[in-house]
Amino acid sequence: MEIYVGRIPFKWKEKNLEELFSPYSNVTNAVIVIDKITRQNKGFGFVQIEDETSAMKAINALNNMDIDGRNIIVSISNPKEKGSSGSNVRTKGRNEDKPSHHIKPAKKLPPWLRKEY
């Protein structure tokens, strides 16, 4: 089961996540998302735990825990859809088959540029 861990301290590494979750179950994978430009962690990561009951115990025990002055958020990870490169607020939930009502109509050309004459 994959667990989302948010609001983690910026100085943390993957080993810190593994140490945090290791008392609850065997951690198979721990990843902290890193900014490509600054190489600093973005303040969230993911932990993979084999046993679902142990994962739920860890979520209940660690959610809203104070670590280095930050209350971390621990919850079940929502799987990312295949082919999705992130969530776009403007298109989220929009049916792609229906035309959008927010498209501006094409501007008419001024009379001297029209081919009426």
C-alpha positions in Angstrom: 0.0 0.0 0.0 1.3 3.4 -0.9 1.1 6.2 1.7 1.4 9.9 1.0 3.4 11.9 3.6 3.1 15.7 3.3 4.5 18.7 5.1 7.8 16.9 5.9 10.8 19.0 6.9 12.8 20.3 3.9 16.1 18.8 5.3 14.7 15.2 5.4 16.0 12.4 3.2 14.5 9.1 2.2 16.2 7.4 5.2 14.2 9.6 7.6 10.9 8.4 6.1 12.1 4.8 6.4 13.0 5.3 10.0 9.7 7.0 10.8 7.6 4.1 9.3 9.9 1.2 10.2 8.4 0.6 13.7 5.0 -0.1 12.0 6.0 -2.4 9.2 8.6 -3.3 6.6 9.1 -0.3 4.3 9.7 -1.5 0.7 10.2 1.9 -0.8 10.5 5.5 0.4 10.6 8.5 -2.0 10.8 12.2 -1.4 9.9 14.4 -4.3 12.8 16.7 -5.2 12.7 20.0 -7.1 14.6 19.7 -10.4 16.1 23.1 -10.2 16.9 23.8 -6.6 17.5 20.1 -5.7 15.6 20.7 -2.4 12.8 18.4 -1.4 9.3 19.8 -2.1 8.0 18.9 1.4 6.2 15.6 0.5 6.9 12.0 -0.4 5.6 8.5 -0.6 6.2 5.4 1.4 5.4 1.8 0.2 4.4 -0.7 2.9 3.5 -4.3 2.2 0.9 -4.9 4.9 -2.3 -2.9 4.6 -3.3 -3.2 8.3 0.2 -2.0 9.4 -0.1 0.8 6.9 -3.5 1.9 8.4 -2.0 1.8 11.9 0.9 3.9 10.8 -1.4 6.4 9.1 -3.5 6.7 12.3 -0.5 7.1 14.5 1.6 9.5 12.4 -1.0 11.8 10.9 -0.8 15.3 12.3 2.4 14.4 14.3 4.7 17.3 15.1 8.2 16.7 13.6 10.7 19.6 13.7 7.9 22.1 14.2 5.8 20.9 11.3 2.6 18.8 11.6 3.0 16.1 9.0 0.1 14.8 6.9 -0.1 11.1 6.4 -2.8 9.5 4.3 -3.5 6.9 1.7 -2.0 7.9 -1.6 -4.3 8.5 -4.5 -2.8 6.8 -7.6 -1.9 9.0 -10.5 -3.8 8.2 -13.7 -1.7 6.8 -16.5 -0.6 9.4 -19.1 -1.5 12.2 -16.7 1.2 14.7 -16.1 -0.5 16.4 -13.2 -3.8 18.0 -12.5 -4.9 21.0 -14.4 -7.5 23.0 -12.5 -9.1 24.5 -15.6 -9.7 21.1 -17.3 -10.3 19.0 -14.2 -13.7 17.2 -14.5 -14.5 18.8 -17.9 -15.9 16.5 -20.5 -13.6 16.7 -23.5 -16.5 15.8 -25.9 -18.5 18.8 -25.1 -17.5 22.2 -26.5 -16.4 24.7 -24.0 -18.5 27.8 -23.5 -15.5 29.9 -22.7 -14.0 30.0 -26.1 -13.9 33.5 -27.6 -15.5 33.8 -31.1 -13.1 34.6 -33.9 -12.8 38.3 -34.6 -14.1 39.7 -37.8 -11.7 41.3 -40.1 -12.0 45.1 -40.7 -13.8 46.0 -43.9 -10.6 46.9 -45.9 -9.2 43.4 -45.3 -12.4 41.5 -46.2 -12.6 39.9 -49.6 -16.2 41.2 -50.3 -15.2 43.8 -52.8 
